[in-house]
Amino acid sequence: MLLKDILNKIHIEEIIGNKELDIDNIVYDSRKVVPDSMFICITGFKTDGHIYIDQAIQKGATAIMIEKDLDTYVDGITYIKVKNTRKTMAVIAKNFYQNPSKELDLIGITGTNGKTSTTYMIKSILEVSNKKTNLIGTIANYIAGEEIEADRTTPESIDLQRMFRKMVDFKVDACVMEVSSHSLELQRVMGSEFKIGVFTNLTPEHLDFHESIDKYLNAKKKLFYQTSLCNIINIDDKGGRKILEEISKLSTPILTYGLKKYADIFAQNIEMSMKHISFDLITPKYTEKIIVNIPGKFTVYNALAAIAVSYGLGIDIKYIKEGLSNIKGVAGRMESIDEFSNFAVIVDYAHTPDALENLIKSAREFTQNRLITVFGCGGDRDPKKREIMGKISGEYSDLTIITSDNPRSEDPMKIIKMIEKGIKSTNANYFIEENRREAIALALRNAQKGDVVLIAGKGHETYQIVGDEIFEFDDKKVALEIARKEELI
């Protein structure tokens, strides 16, 4: 594509060089530069793309996008200066890949908790209704018949638009994706044309990045200004009601969901076991019995969000019911390890106060004896939640084992002591075991018939980050290894 076409609708502060260049690739990582590339210099949190310009040119870049003045400019290279390269990159990516999202039923899910499970539910429903559906999210990306490991919840704008282009070329009908607050704040989805936006809930998270809960909410609500068909809001959530009040002024239709009758789509007569939940679904057009094979009250909310999306798209209720019943679980989301029979072991991604409380309360409803919770808190992340999560586990668990969870650059015991302060305020029973493997082993050894062991925080993750090192660690695999070695199953 000609550079001048890639720069369509871009506000340029200065351009040095020729705009009639043929550009074969656009990149923000100098290591990925090939001949005739455009290299975009992003000022990041850990490094600055401007320092890699010489490397990019040596590898064949012919156009460089910058937001800073340079000391030297190389003859034969075109330099484009803009105010904000990250924001501009989203528009450039959209132009280069010819705005592929407009050819998809693009559905974005944002919120603190529930995004992953909701996307999988929507994907299942759309697929049984014969819509070729792809998914972008925390666990993995399913693109054009391939499963691709996800390295972040929402890809950078260039990567995202390339994925959309691949979907369109592969004749995909719909894409459902998790839209993180980081991606909204950092302009990764800018220019993407969403048919539907969904808000699940808001609880304190990522405040190390957003600084305040209000800024976190403001990042989330940006999604609902990029939709065309409808916006779907959890009206039971305080953050949802705030967003609803603001976006009611927009022309885009709104559907609300929740457990109260004032929602457009709501649930009644909820029944739960260890294996599933069921409820009566009430919509403006019909009432139906719904069964989902994932326990937990939060599953009702996730299912209602998926139903609301399907309702907004005009999907028949028979496909909605079938799609939800086909879901057997999502990796690391209230995932029961089937091999255990004397007591239950459940792995879950819960790593926020709200998610941990919902997880423990849901498990309590089908726990026959004691509830044992194993968890820690991540390092280099919001420290304010640690004491709160300790208090929650102390209040709702019979026994808590505080351990390590991706301590990163922090001292694991410092994190644990902050959690312990919260649990001490409840006078609850607890152990401290910094080694996560030994903590899981301690929980399994203490488990008795009818107990439920919750291993929370990591869910689908297969690693543990300690300092600058990444070690292989999978809660589910570790639990099974210990149980088999000690003949607990």
C-alpha positions in Angstrom: 0.0 0.0 0.0 1.2 3.5 -0.7 2.4 5.4 2.3 0.1 8.4 1.5 -2.9 6.0 1.6 -1.8 4.6 5.0 -1.7 8.1 6.3 -5.3 8.9 5.3 -7.1 10.9 8.0 -3.9 11.1 10.1 -3.0 14.5 11.6 0.7 15.0 10.7 2.8 17.6 12.4 5.7 17.3 9.9 6.8 14.9 7.1 10.3 14.6 5.8 10.7 12.6 2.6 8.5 10.9 0.0 4.9 9.9 0.6 4.7 7.8 -2.6 6.5 4.9 -1.0 5.2 1.3 -1.3 4.9 -0.1 2.3 4.6 -3.8 2.7 4.5 -4.0 6.5 3.8 -1.9 9.5 5.5 -2.7 12.9 6.1 -1.3 16.3 8.8 -3.9 17.2 12.1 -3.2 15.4 12.9 -7.0 15.6 10.0 -7.6 13.2 11.1 -5.1 10.6 11.5 -6.5 7.0 12.4 -4.5 3.8 9.9 -1.8 2.9 8.4 -1.6 6.4 7.0 1.4 8.3 8.4 1.4 11.8 6.3 3.2 14.5 8.2 4.4 17.5 6.1 3.9 20.6 7.1 5.5 23.9 6.4 2.6 26.3 6.6 2.0 30.0 9.9 0.0 29.8 11.6 1.3 26.7 11.3 3.9 23.9 10.9 2.9 20.3 12.9 5.9 19.2 16.1 4.4 20.3 15.7 1.5 17.9 15.3 3.6 14.7 18.8 2.8 13.4 18.2 -0.9 13.9 14.9 -0.6 12.0 16.6 1.2 9.1 19.4 -1.3 8.9 16.7 -4.1 8.6 15.0 -2.3 5.7 12.5 0.2 7.2 11.8 2.9 4.7 9.4 5.0 6.7 9.6 6.0 10.4 6.8 7.4 12.5 8.0 9.5 15.4 6.6 11.8 18.2 9.9 13.3 19.1 12.4 15.4 17.2 15.5 13.5 16.1 19.1 14.6 16.1 19.8 13.2 12.6 17.6 12.1 9.7 18.9 9.6 7.2 18.6 10.4 3.5 16.1 8.3 1.5 14.1 7.5 4.7 10.7 9.1 5.1 9.9 10.5 8.6 6.4 11.3 9.8 6.0 13.2 13.0 2.7 13.0 14.9 1.6 14.1 18.4 0.9 10.6 19.7 2.4 7.6 17.9 0.4 5.0 19.9 -2.9 6.7 19.1 -2.0 7.2 15.5 -0.9 3.6 15.2 -4.4 2.4 15.7 -5.7 4.5 12.7 -2.7 3.5 10.6 -3.4 -0.2 11.3 -7.0 0.2 10.4 -6.0 1.9 7.1 -3.3 -0.6 6.3 -5.6 -3.6 6.8 -8.5 -1.9 5.1 -10.9 -1.5 8.1 -11.7 -5.2 8.5 -13.8 -5.0 11.6 -16.6 -3.3 9.6 -17.1 -6.7 7.9 -17.5 -8.6 11.2 -20.1 -8.8 13.9 -17.6 -7.6 16.4 -18.6 -8.0 20.1 -16.5 -6.4 22.9 -16.8 -7.5 26.5 -15.3 -5.2 29.2 -15.5 -5.3 33.0 -13.3 -6.4 35.9 -14.6 -10.0 36.2 -16.5 -12.4 33.9 -15.1 -11.3 30.5 -13.4 -14.7 29.6 -16.4 -16.9 30.6 -18.8 -14.6 28.8 -16.9 -14.6 25.6 -16.8 -18.5 25.5 -20.5 -18.6 26.1 -21.2 -16.2 23.3 -18.9 -18.1 21.0 -20.7 -21.4 21.8 -24.1 -19.8 21.1 -23.1 -18.2 17.8 -21.5 -21.4 16.6 -24.6 -23.6 17.1 -26.5 -20.9 15.2 -24.2 -21.5 12.3 -22.2 -18.3 12.6 -18.5 -18.8 12.0 -17.1 -17.2 15.2 -13.6 -16.3 16.3 -12.4 -15.3 19.8 -9.7 -13.0 21.2 -9.1 -13.1 25.0 -7.0 -13.9 28.0 -6.7 -17.7 27.7 -6.1 -17.9 23.9 -7.0 -16.4 20.6 -9.0 -18.5 18.1 -8.3 -17.0 14.7 -9.1 -18.5 11.3 -9.1 -22.1 12.4 -6.0 -21.7 14.7 -5.6 -21.6 18.4 -2.9 -19.0 19.2 -1.5 -18.4 22.7 -2.5 -15.0 24.1 0.3 -12.8 25.6 -2.2 -10.1 26.7 -5.9 -9.8 27.1 -6.3 -7.4 24.1 -3.6 -7.3 21.4 -1.8 -4.1 20.3 -3.7 -2.3 17.5 -1.5 -3.5 14.6 -1.8 -7.1 15.8 -5.5 -6.7 16.4 -6.3 -5.3 12.9 -4.1 -8.0 11.3 -6.2 -10.6 13.2 -9.4 -9.0 12.0 -8.1 -9.0 8.4 -7.3 -12.7 8.7 -10.8 -13.4 10.0 -12.4 -11.6 7.1 -10.2 -13.4 4.6 -11.2 -16.7 6.3 -14.9 -15.8 5.8 -15.6 -15.4 9.6 -19.0 -14.0 10.5 -18.4 -12.8 14.1 -15.6 -12.1 16.6 -16.1 -11.9 20.3 -13.3 -10.4 22.3 -12.3 -9.3 25.7 -11.6 -5.6 25.8 -9.3 -4.7 28.8 -9.2 -1.3 30.4 -5.5 -1.0 29.4 -6.4 -1.5 25.8 -9.1 1.2 25.9 -6.8 3.7 27.7 -3.9 2.9 25.4 -5.9 3.2 22.2 -5.5 -0.4 21.1 -9.1 -0.8 19.9 -9.5 2.8 18.6 -11.1 2.7 15.2 -12.5 -0.9 15.6 -16.2 -1.0 14.7 -18.0 -2.9 17.4 -21.6 -4.0 16.8 -22.1 -4.7 20.5 -20.4 -3.6 23.7 -20.9 -5.4 27.0 -20.2 -4.2 30.6 -20.0 -7.0 33.2 -19.0 -5.2 36.4 -16.5 -3.0 38.1 -14.4 -3.6 41.3 -11.0 -2.1 42.2 -8.4 -3.6 40.0 -5.4 -2.3 38.0 -5.3 0.9 40.2 -1.5 0.8 39.9 -2.2 1.8 36.3 -5.4 3.8 36.4 -4.7 5.5 39.8 -8.3 5.7 40.8 -11.6 3.8 40.5 -13.1 6.7 38.6 -10.3 6.7 36.0 -10.7 2.9 35.7 -14.4 3.3 35.0 -13.7 6.1 32.5 -11.4 3.8 30.6 -14.1 1.0 30.5 -16.8 3.3 29.2 -14.9 4.3 26.1 -16.0 1.0 24.5 -19.6 2.1 24.4 -18.9 5.1 22.2 -17.6 2.7 19.5 -20.8 0.5 19.0 -23.5 0.6 16.4 -26.1 -2.1 17.2 -26.5 -2.0 20.9 -24.8 -1.7 24.3 -25.4 -4.2 27.1 -25.0 -3.2 30.7 -25.2 -5.1 34.0 -27.6 -2.9 35.8 -27.1 -4.6 39.2 -23.6 -3.2 39.3 -22.9 0.4 40.6 -20.4 1.0 37.8 -22.9 -0.3 35.3 -25.5 2.2 36.4 -23.1 5.0 36.1 -22.2 4.0 32.6 -25.9 3.5 31.8 -26.7 7.1 32.9 -24.1 8.5 30.6 -24.6 6.4 27.5 -28.4 6.8 27.6 -27.7 10.1 25.8 -26.3 8.2 22.8 -28.4 7.0 19.9 -27.2 3.4 20.3 -29.9 1.2 21.8 -29.3 -0.3 25.3 -30.2 -3.7 26.8 -29.8 -4.2 30.6 -29.4 -7.4 32.5 -29.3 -8.5 36.1 -31.1 -10.4 38.8 -33.8 -7.8 39.4 -37.0 -7.3 37.6 -36.1 -3.8 36.4 -33.6 -5.2 34.0 -34.6 -5.9 30.4 -33.2 -9.4 30.7 -33.1 -11.1 34.1 -33.1 -14.4 36.0 -35.4 -15.8 38.6 -35.6 -19.1 40.6 -31.9 -19.8 40.6 -30.8 -23.3 41.6 -27.2 -24.4 42.0 -25.3 -27.6 42.5 -21.6 -28.4 42.3 -22.0 -29.3 38.6 -24.4 -26.7 37.2 -26.8 -23.8 37.7 -30.3 -23.4 36.4 -32.7 -20.4 36.3 -35.8 -19.0 34.7 -34.8 -16.5 32.0 -37.2 -13.5 31.6 -36.9 -11.4 28.4 -39.2 -8.9 26.8 -40.2 -11.6 24.3 -40.1 -15.0 26.2 -39.5 -16.9 29.4 -37.3 -20.0 29.3 -35.5 -22.4 31.6 -31.7 -22.2 31.3 -29.1 -24.7 32.4 -25.4 -24.0 32.4 -22.8 -26.6 33.4 -20.7 -24.2 35.5 -21.7 -23.6 39.2 -21.7 -20.2 40.8 -23.9 -17.1 41.0 -21.4 -15.3 38.8 -22.2 -17.9 36.1 -25.8 -16.5 36.1 -24.5 -13.0 35.3 -22.1 -14.3 32.6 -24.9 -16.3 31.0 -27.3 -13.3 31.1 -24.6 -11.2 29.4 -24.2 -13.9 26.7 -28.0 -14.2 26.3 -28.4 -10.4 26.0 -25.8 -10.3 23.2 -27.5 -13.2 21.4 -30.9 -11.5 21.9 -29.5 -8.3 20.5 -28.3 -10.2 17.4 -31.6 -11.8 16.9 -30.4 -15.4 17.7 -33.2 -17.9 18.3 -33.7 -19.0 21.9 -33.2 -22.7 20.9 -29.7 -21.9 19.9 -29.1 -19.9 23.0 -30.2 -22.8 25.2 -28.1 -25.3 23.2 -25.0 -23.1 23.1 -25.1 -22.6 26.9 -25.8 -26.3 27.6 -22.8 -27.2 25.4 -20.4 -25.3 27.6 -18.7 -27.8 29.9 -16.5 -25.2 31.6 -13.7 -22.7 30.9 -10.1 -23.4 31.8 -9.3 -22.0 35.2 -12.8 -20.6 35.8 -14.5 -22.5 38.6 -12.8 -25.6 37.1 -13.4 -28.7 39.1 -10.7 -31.4 38.9 -12.7 -34.5 38.2 -10.1 -37.0 39.5 -10.9 -36.1 43.1 -13.9 -37.9 44.6 -13.5 -37.9 48.4 -13.4 -34.1 48.4 -13.6 -31.5 45.7 -10.8 -29.4 44.3 -11.6 -26.3 42.2 -9.2 -24.0 40.4 -10.2 -20.5 39.6 -8.6 -17.3 38.3 -10.2 -15.1 41.1 -7.5 -12.5 41.9 -9.6 -9.5 42.9 -11.6 -9.0 46.2 -14.9 -9.2 44.4 -14.0 -12.3 42.4 -12.6 -14.1 45.5 -15.7 -13.3 47.5 -18.0 -14.5 44.7 -16.0 -17.7 44.3 -16.0 -18.6 48.0 -19.7 -17.7 48.5 -20.6 -19.8 45.4 -18.6 -22.8 46.6 -20.1 -22.5 50.0 -23.5 -23.2 48.6 -22.5 -26.8 47.6 -19.9 -27.5 50.3 -21.0 -30.4 52.5 -18.2 -30.0 55.1 -15.4 -27.4 55.2 -14.2 -24.9 52.7 -10.4 -24.6 52.3 -9.0 -21.6 50.3 -5.5 -21.4 48.9 -4.5 -18.0 47.5 -1.9 -15.2 47.3 -1.7 -11.8 45.6 0.5 -10.8 42.7 3.5 -8.6 43.1 4.0 -5.2 41.5 0.2 -4.9 41.4 -2.3 -2.9 43.5 -1.2 -3.6 47.1 -4.4 -2.2 48.6 -6.4 -5.3 47.7 -4.2 -7.7 49.7 -5.6 -7.0 53.2 -9.1 -6.9 51.8 -8.7 -10.3 50.2 -7.3 -11.7 53.4 -10.3 -10.5 55.3 -12.7 -12.0 52.7 -11.1 -15.4 52.8 -11.1 -15.3 56.6 -14.7 -14.4 56.8 -16.0 -17.0 54.3 -13.5 -19.9 54.4 -13.1 -22.5 57.2 -9.4 -22.6 56.6 -7.1 -20.4 54.5 -3.6 -21.1 53.3 -1.9 -17.9 52.3 0.8 -18.4 49.7 2.7 -16.9 46.8 1.2 -15.8 43.4 3.5 -14.3 40.8 5.4 -12.1 43.4 7.5 -10.6 40.5 10.0 -8.1 41.9 8.5 -8.0 45.4 9.4 -10.0 48.5 6.8 -12.8 48.6 6.7 -12.7 52.4 6.0 -9.0 52.4 2.9 -9.6 50.2 1.8 -12.5 52.5 2.1 -10.4 55.6 -0.2 -7.8 54.0 -2.8 -10.5 53.3 -2.3 -11.9 56.9 -3.2 -8.5 58.4 -6.6 -8.8 56.8 -7.2 -12.4 57.8 -6.1 -11.7 61.4 -9.0 -9.2 61.8 -11.4 -12.1 61.4 -9.9 -14.5 63.9 -10.0 -17.2 61.2 -8.0 -20.4 60.9 -5.1 -20.0 58.5 -1.6 -21.3 57.6 1.2 -19.5 55.8 3.2 -21.4 53.2 5.2 -19.3 50.8 6.0 -22.1 48.4 2.8 -22.5 46.3 3.4 -26.2 45.6 3.7 -26.9 49.3 0.7 -24.7 50.0 -1.5 -26.8 47.7 0.0 -30.0 49.2 -0.9 -28.7 52.7 -4.5 -28.0 51.6 -4.9 -31.5 50.0 -3.5 -33.2 53.1 -5.9 -31.3 55.4 -8.9 -32.0 53.2 -11.5 -34.4 54.5 -14.6 -36.1 53.1 -17.1 -33.5 51.8 -14.6 -30.6 51.9 -14.1 -28.2 49.0 -10.5 -27.0 48.3 -10.4 -23.7 46.3 -7.1 -22.9 44.6 -7.5 -19.3 43.6 -5.6 -16.6 41.7 -3.9 -18.2 38.8 -6.6 -20.2 37.0 -5.5 -21.0 33.5 -2.0 -19.7 34.0 0.9 -22.2 33.5 3.7 -20.2 35.0 4.9 -18.5 38.2 6.9 -15.2 38.0 9.5 -14.8 40.7 11.9 -11.8 40.2 12.8 -11.7 36.5 12.4 -15.5 36.1 9.4 -17.4 34.8 8.9 -20.9 36.1 6.5 -23.5 34.8 3.6 -23.8 37.3 0.0 -25.0 36.6 -2.3 -25.2 39.7 -4.3 -28.0 38.2 -1.3 -30.1 37.2 0.4 -29.5 40.5 -2.6 -30.6 42.5 -2.9 -33.8 40.5 0.8 -34.6 40.8 0.7 -34.2 44.6 -2.5 -36.2 45.0 -1.2 -39.1 42.9 2.2 -39.1 44.7 0.5 -39.1 48.1 -2.3 -41.4 47.1 -5.0 -38.8 47.8 -7.1 -39.9 44.8 
